[in-house]
């Protein structure tokens, strides 16, 4: 195995177009050839396969080798995408130029701009047209651009909320929809068929760099999610978490008539090192500490955080008496709030979420007599729901304008929650008051999650096999009433590597649900939990919350033992 990795590394080194990764690989290869065990293991990992499309595109650590993100991988991926377009749309020579446009966006991570230019060069070299966004911009702007410009495809170079040393590559086809099976496998086969990099034409120019008119069009559309004449008096502290969201967020709020958001100065500017964060994800503990400090200084109504590519939205509300003074809403809570707000705005169409998100949306939809749907995890599935009006997933992703941006959009989601908060404020109420009303009406839907990180991917497969061969009979003191293996396909859903458990109630708890699946973007096993607790009235909320939290903690303990992680 070591000999194979060394041979593959030498071949890679001979055609690597990036001086930086060539130096890195040459040094690693030299140590490996001297017998250094750590270098041999590193080399084996880098050449153990090739990066593949997952839940939200292709992501990996920066570095040399086919299992890392680098210029060689990007060039091959772009070439595979172009071959797929040629095959599905006709030969490059026969393409109508108006149909042959590929739009390319990028964030501010290390190598993102270079990967975007490499993609543009490959597209132009194949005889299609390429257009780069005018600079590092949020992913929703790229998604919007695909449909707005009538492009046949779009590429967004981003690793979203992954660690600083990662980068990624998301592919959209016409209309701005992320790729799904079998298209991802078809593109992967075309990537595998690409020969030497020298055989891929890559001119030095020929692509277009779009002007600010594209961003203006996105911003003009973003305001359309709001109701004309609705209240706008709500103050917001905003953090971009060192990503690319600050400028677009600020301009969207100002154009919509809201007061200017207060930026968190330490995190407002793009920085690929993410210096104030242990992990650039608003869900991670401590990620909003700087935002909460700014909120204590400025006294806003809401704290809003975008992830680094601004397609996700986190919201925190005042919580007097707590240590921080603020509480970040769970993704399911914000999803329910947005759904209720859209129902009141008389939105028409299907309300959708994923199988790992709260069942509360189904109850809201039933009460409002609007269609409801569930899909597998990921907006590549959600945004394909017919007649979609609103979609969300618990990982802070919200699609509020599917006709223009058929993907999650952290900018328009923030506009809508600000509108909701302003309406409540005018009525002398708060976001927390509305959440209490939902719990009394539909039951308290306590939700939680475990992310079990591992150093070696085989451990995840072992944990899944352990659960399949020895399924738990009880979790958190509740009997497992039903166990479903999602790999077999169930309820009309495509097969996926996951397990779903439905748990019986016990009087205080109406029932519970657990879903376990490998992450599609990181080396971790993800477990999604929900317990539904009946609520007798406002005075019963505190008891219901304690009960829900206790049940979730017991389920977490049971899952840890059952998975062995």
N, C-alpha and C positions, 0 to 999 in steps of 0.2 A: 504494500500500500504506500509506504514511504517513497519507494522508487517511482511509482506511478505519479505521485504528487510532485516529486522533483522534476520528472520529465515534463509534466503538464505545465509547471511553473516556468521552465526554460522556454517552452513554446509560447507561453503567454508573454513572457518578457520580450521576445523577439518582435512582437507586433503591438505592444502597448503604446498608445499614442500620447500618453501623459508622462512627462518627465518626473513628476512628483511620485506617482505610483511605481514607475520603473525603478527609481532609487530605493523606494521602500521594499519592493519585491526582491531586488538584487541583494540587498542587505540580509533580508530574511532567508533567501535561498542560500547565501554563503554560509550562514550559521547552521542551516539545516544540513548542508553537505558536509559540515564538520561534525555532525552527529548530535547537535544540541537538541535535546528531547522536546523542550518547549517550542522551539522553532519548527521542528518536524510536525508537532501536533497542530500548530497554527497553520502550517502549509497544508496539512491534510484537511483541515476544516475549510480553508478557502477553496480547495479544489475537490470537495466532496460531492459537488453537484452544481446546479445553476439556480440563481434566484428565480422564483416563480411568482405569478400574480396571486395575491391572497384576498382577504376580505375587502381591503381598500387599496388595491394596487400592489406594486412591487416595492418592498422596503428592505434595507439592509445597512450594515455598517459600511462606512467609507473605507476603501482600501483596494489593493490589487487582488485579482482573482475572480472567478465566475460566481462565487458566493458572496461577493461584496458589491457595493455600488461604486462604479468608476466609469470613466469615459468609454472604455471598451465595451462594457456591459450595456451602456446607454446606446452606443452606436448600433450594436447588434439588435437591441430591442426596437429602436426606431426603424431599422431595416426590416425587421419582422413585421412591424405594424404596417409599413408601406407595402410590403408584399401582400399582406392581407387585404389592404384597401384596393390594390391592383386586381386581386383575384375577385373581390366581391363587387367592385365598381367597373371593371373593365381595365384593359391595359393602360398604363400611364399615358401612352401616346394618344389613346382614344378618349381620355377623360376630358369632359367639358371643363375648361379652367374654372368656371364658376362653381363646379362641384368638387374640384380637387384641392380645396383649401384645408390646411391643418393649422390650428391655432395652438400656440405654445405659451404657457405661463410658468412662472417659477417663483419660489419664495427666496428668503435671504440666507439660507443655510450655505455651509461650505460646498462649493462646486455646483450649486444650483444654476447659476448663470451659464457656466460652461456646458453643463448637461443640456440646457435649453438650446444653446447655439449649436451644439452637435446634432441635436434632433432636427433643428431647422435645416442644417446642411444636408442631412440624409434625405429629408423630404424634398428639398429642391433638387438634389442630385438624382432623385428618382423621377423627376419631371412634374411633380406636383407643386402647388404653391404653399408657402409657409409664412405665417405671421406671428411675430413675437409680441407679447404684451409689452407696454412701454417701460416696465420696470418690475421689481418685486411687488406682487400684489396678492390679495387674498384668493384662495381657490374659488370661491363663488364667482369672482369676476371672470375667471377662465371658463367656468361652466356656462355662465351667461353668454360669453362671447361665442361659444360654439353654436348655439342656437341663433343668436342675434345676427351673426355674420353668415349663417348658412353653411358652416364648415362641415366637411365629411368626418372630421375627427378633431379631438383636442388632446393635448398632453399637459399635465401639470407636474412639474418637478417639485416635490415636497415630501418630507417625512412627517408632516403634521406635528403631532405631539411626542414623537419618538425622542430618544436621547440625542444630545448634541452631535455625537459622532456618526449619526445615521443620515441617510437621505433616501428618497423614494421617487416613484414614477407612476402616476395615475393616468389611465387612458380612457377617454370618452369617445363615443361614436356620435353620429349625427343626432342633433337635438340636445346634446349635452348629457347623455346617459352613460353611466359607467358600464364597462364591459361585464358580461356574465357568461357562465358556461353555455354553450361550448365555445363561444368566441375567444375566451381567454386561452383555452387549450389550442385553438386553431392558430392564434397569434404565437403562442409558445412553440408550436411546431415550425412555424415560419422562422422564428428566431433560431431554433436549432439547426435549420437548414442553411443559415447564412454562412458563407465560406470565410476565407481570410478577410480581415478588415480592409486590406488593400483592394479588395474587390467591391467595396461599398463606395460609390461615388460621393464625395463630400466637397463641394465647391466652397470657396472662401466667402462667397457673397451670393446674393440673389433672393434673399428673403426680405420680407417687409417688417418694419418695426412700427406697430400701431401707435397712433397719437392718443392724446388724452380724451378724444371724442368717445372712445370705447368705454372708458371709465365714467364719463359723463352720462352715457346711455344707461350703464348699470345703476348709477346713483339715481337717475330719474325714475327708473323702474322700481328701485327699492322702496321709494316713498309710496308707491301705489298699494302696498300692503296695509296702509293706514286708512282710516275713515276721515274724509274731508271734514274739517271743523271739530274733530275730537280734541279733548284737552291735551295740552303739551307741557303743562307746568310740573315737570318732574326733573330732579337733579340727579345726575349720574356720575360716579367715579368709574373710570375705565382703565383697564390694563390690557395691553397687547401681549404680555409675557415675552417681551423681546422679539416678537414676530412682526408681521407686515400689516397688522390691522389698524394701527393708530390713525393714519390719515384718512382711510376710507370710512372708518367708523365715525370720526369727527365730522366729516363732510356730510355723511348720510343724516346724522342727527341735526346738523345746522340747517340743511336743506328742508328737512321735515318740520322745522319750526321749534325744535326742542332747545332748551338752554345748552350752551356749549359744554360738552362733557369735560370733566376734570381728569387729565391723564395722570397716571402714576409715573412720575418722572424717571424713577430707576429702571422702568421696564417699557418705556414708550418707544424707544428707538430699536430697530432691528439689530440683533447681535447674535451671530451663530454659536457663540459660546454659552449663551444663556446664563450669565454670571451670577444672577441673584437666585437661581433655581437649582434645586437638586435634580429636578425632572420637569421639563417644560410642558406640564399637563395640568390644567386647572383642577382636575379631580384629585391630584396628589396633595397630601398633607403639607401645609406650609406654602403652597404655591401662591395663595392670595394674601399672605402676611403683609406685604408692602401695600396692597390695595386696601386692606383693613386699616392700616396706619393712616393712609391718605383719607379714608372715610371718617376716621375719628377726628381728623383735622378739619375736614370740610363739611361734615354733616349732610351727606346726600340722602336721597330716598332709596337709591339702589346702588349696588356695586356690580359692574358687569365685566367679565373677563372673556376674552377670546383666546383660543389656542393659537400657536404660532402662524398657522395659515388662515386663521379667522373663519374657518367653516363651522366651528363649534362655539357655543355660547354658554357661559356659566353666569349665574345670577346669585347674589347674596342679598339678604334683607336684614334690617336691624333686629337684634335680639338683646334687648336690655337685660343687664344682669349677667350675661355670659362674659367669659374672659376677653374675647375679641370684640364683643359688642355687636357682632354680625354672625349670621348663619348662612352658609352656602346651601342653596336648594339642591336637592337630588335631581338628577336628570328627569326622573319620572314625575316629580312635583312640577317642574317647569313645563314638561310636556302636557300635563293635565291643565295647568293654568292657561297655556296658549290655546288648547283645544276648547276650553270653556269660553275664552275670549272670542275665538273665531265662531263658535256657535252663536254667541250673542250678536256678532256682526253678520249673522245669517250666511255664513260661508256654506256653499253647496258642493257636494261631492263626497268622496270616501275619506274617512279618517283612518289612518293606518299606523301601525307600529310593528315591532318585531316580537318574536316569540320570547325574547329575554327581557322585554320591557314589562311594565306593570299592566295588570289587567284592568286598572281603573279606566283607561281610555275606552275600553269596550262598554263599560257601564255608563260613561258620559255619552257615548254615541247612541246607546240604546235609549237613554232617557230623552235625548234630543231627536230621536228617530232619524238619524243619519246613518248611511252605510259605514261598515267597519270591516277592516281586513288586517290579517297578520301575515308577516313574511319572515324569511330567514334574516339573520343579522346582516346589516349593511344597507346603505342607501342604494346600492346597485340593484337591490330587490325592491325596496320600498317604493322607489320612484317609478317602478313599472306597474304599480297598481292602477288599474283602469279608473278614469274619472277621479283622480286623486285631488283632494282639497288641502290636506295637511298630513304630514308624516313626521314621526319623531322616533328616536331610539334613546335608551336610557343613558348612553355615553355622551350626553350633551349635544346631540345632533338634532336639528329641527329644519324641516323643509316647509316653508311658509308660502312660497310662490312657485309651485311646481311647473307652471306653464312657462316661466322664464328661466328658473334655476332648478332643474330636476335633480337636486342634490341638497345636502345640508348647507345652511347659510347662516353664519353667526352674526351677520350684520342685520338682515331683515328680522331675525328672531329677536334681536335686541330692541329693534324699533317697536315690535309688537308688544313686548313685555313692558317697555316704557310707556306705551299708550295705555295698556291695562292699568299700570301703576298710577298714571295720571288720572284716569277715570275713577279709580278707587279713592285716590287722595281727595278729589273734588267731592266725593260722597262721604268723606270723613272716615274712610276705611283703609285697610292695608292689604297687601298680598297675603300676609299670614292669616288675616281674617277670612279671606276667600278659601284658602286651603282648609281651614277649620270647617267651613260650610260644606266643602266637598267630602270631608271625612264623616260628618254627621249624616249626610245624604246617602253616601255610597259605602260607608265603612272605611275604617282606617287601613290603607294599603301600605303597610310597612315593607320597604324594600331595602336590599343590601347586596353586597357583592364581595367575593373573595377573589383576589388575583394571586395565584401561587406561582411565583417566578422560579425558574429553574436555570441551571447553567448548561444542562445538556438536554436537547430536544427529545431524545429517546425516553426520558423520564416521564414526559407528558403522555406518550403513547402507552407506556407501562401503567400509568394511573388510569387511563381510559379502559384499558384491558382489564384491570383489576375490578373496576366498577361493573364492567359488562359480565365478567365471569362470576363475581360475587356481589350482586346488587344488594344494597342496604334494604332491610326490612322496616327500619324505623329511622327517622332523622329528627333530631330535636325533640324527642319524646312523642312525635306524631307518627302514626302508621303510614307507610308508603302504600297508597291505594292503587297507584298505577305507575308503571315504569315503561317509558317509551324509548327505543333506540332510534334516534333521528337519522341514523345512517341508512335505515331501510326506507326512508321517506314516509311521512305521515301527515294526515289531514290535508292532502293536496300540495304539500311542500316538497321541493326537490330534496334528495338525500343530502345530508351533511353530517359531519362528525360531531355528534352531540348526544346527550342523554337528558330526558325530561322526566321528572318525578312529580306526581301530584300527591299531596299529603292530606289525610283526613283531618277534620277539625276536632276540637275537644271541648266544645261548649263555649269557652271564651274566644276561641279562634275558629272562624268559619272554615278555614282551609289554608293551605300553603302550597307553594310551587317552587321547584328547584330545577335549574337547567345548568348543565356542565358542558363546556366545550373548550377545545384548544383555541387560543387567540389566533386570529388571522394575520396579525401584524407583529407580534412579539413572542418571545419564548416564555410563555406562561399559560397556565390552565385557569380559565375564568369560570366562576360559579355565580349564578344569578339567583337571588332568593326573594321570595315575596310571601308575606303572611297577611291575611285579611282578618281584621278584628272588628267586631260589631261595636257601634258607638250609640249609647242611649240618648246623648244630647251634649251640648257644649260642656256641661259640668263633668262629663265622663271622658273627655278627651285625654286628660293627663293619665288616667288609668289605662286607657287603650294604648297610648304611646308606650308606656312602660311594658305592657304585655307584648306588644309587637316587637320591641327591641329585645326582650328576653327570649322570645321564640327564635328570632334571627340568630342570636348569639348561640343558642343551643344547636341550631341547624349547622352553623359554621363549625362548631366543635365536632359534630358528627361527620361532616364532609371531610374535615382534615384527617380524621381517623380512617374513613373509608377509602380515601385516595392514596394514603401513605405519603403525602407531600407535606 
